[in-house]
Amino acid sequence: MPGPAKRIRLLPGLALAAASVLAAMHALPARATAFCEVKATRDGFVALRDAPSTGGKLIRRLKAGEMVQLDSTRPNPRGWKAVIFRDEAGGKARPGWVSAGLIEQECG
């Protein structure tokens, strides 16, 4: 076990390391990433659309249990959520819109 003098010399180093970590955290943009599960529906799918409207072009039919990522870079018009979908095969990320009530509200 280090003596009292050695412990005192370690403290400034720890303080400097902690200050560096805090400074780096503040330099990064604050962005939360939330993944939400698609809910089960009567017709068996949730439409991923190219616009926040039922008139938007259907991009893909999402199945219950598939995951979408909330897209915090786009505003969410009432009743719609901007999302990004990537299929299980690691395919291309597809931005789109889903009806807000058709994805789980408690995402993480």
HELIX and SHEET records of a PDB file:
HELIX    1   1 PRO A    4  ALA A   27  1                                  24    
HELIX    2   2 ALA A  100  LEU A  102  5                                   3    
SHEET    1   A 4 PHE A  35  GLU A  37  0                                        
SHEET    2   A 4 MET A  67  LEU A  70 -1                                        
SHEET    3   A 4 TRP A  80  PHE A  85 -1                                        
SHEET    4   A 4 ARG A  94  SER A  99 -1                                        
SHEET    1   B 2 VAL A  46  ARG A  49  0                                        
SHEET    2   B 2 LEU A  58  LEU A  62 -1                                        
END                                                                             
